[in-house]
């Protein structure tokens, strides 16, 4: 399983870099067109938004696999033994709650969008 996720990460990191470059280029073109040509790049904002959303979700997946997701470093560096384990448990439960919420609400959103 570790080899699978390592391979997936090797594929995701260049994709994330490409998406970030796409966002930067899209917004840059949009600004240039507005200020210099007084025209609007109609679909540039939407494409940048979707690329940003994909960056967030794919980046979250990579960070979760690396176990570098959000945590309070101030506490984790000072705690040892059982309190450190409880702290890790609380952080992992918070990540689990957010993940389940995102899956459930994403499913509800997709059902509503289709109908």
ChimeraX attribute file (.defattr): number of C-alpha atoms within 10 A of each C-alpha:
attribute: neighborCount
match mode: 1-to-1
recipient: residues
	/A:1	6
	/A:2	8
	/A:3	8
	/A:4	9
	/A:5	14
	/A:6	14
	/A:7	11
	/A:8	12
	/A:9	19
	/A:10	11
	/A:11	11
	/A:12	18
	/A:13	15
	/A:14	11
	/A:15	15
	/A:16	18
	/A:17	12
	/A:18	14
	/A:19	19
	/A:20	17
	/A:21	13
	/A:22	17
	/A:23	21
	/A:24	13
	/A:25	14
	/A:26	19
	/A:27	18
	/A:28	12
	/A:29	14
	/A:30	18
	/A:31	16
	/A:32	15
	/A:33	14
	/A:34	12
	/A:35	10
	/A:36	8
	/A:37	9
	/A:38	10
	/A:39	12
	/A:40	15
	/A:41	16
	/A:42	9
	/A:43	10
	/A:44	17
	/A:45	15
	/A:46	12
	/A:47	15
	/A:48	19
	/A:49	13
	/A:50	13
	/A:51	18
	/A:52	17
	/A:53	13
	/A:54	16
	/A:55	21
	/A:56	13
	/A:57	11
	/A:58	17
	/A:59	17
	/A:60	15
	/A:61	15
	/A:62	19
	/A:63	14
	/A:64	14
	/A:65	14
	/A:66	12
	/A:67	11
	/A:68	10
	/A:69	15
	/A:70	13
	/A:71	16
	/A:72	10
	/A:73	9
	/A:74	8
	/A:75	12
	/A:76	14
	/A:77	9
	/A:78	9
	/A:79	14
	/A:80	11
	/A:81	7
	/A:82	9
	/A:83	13
	/A:84	15
	/A:85	13
	/A:86	12
	/A:87	17
	/A:88	15
	/A:89	12
	/A:90	13
	/A:91	16
	/A:92	17
	/A:93	12
	/A:94	14
	/A:95	16
	/A:96	12
	/A:97	12
	/A:98	12
	/A:99	12
	/A:100	12
	/A:101	12
	/A:102	12
	/A:103	12
	/A:104	12
	/A:105	12
	/A:106	12
	/A:107	12
	/A:108	11
	/A:109	11
	/A:110	11
	/A:111	10
	/A:112	9
	/A:113	8
	/A:114	6
	/A:115	5
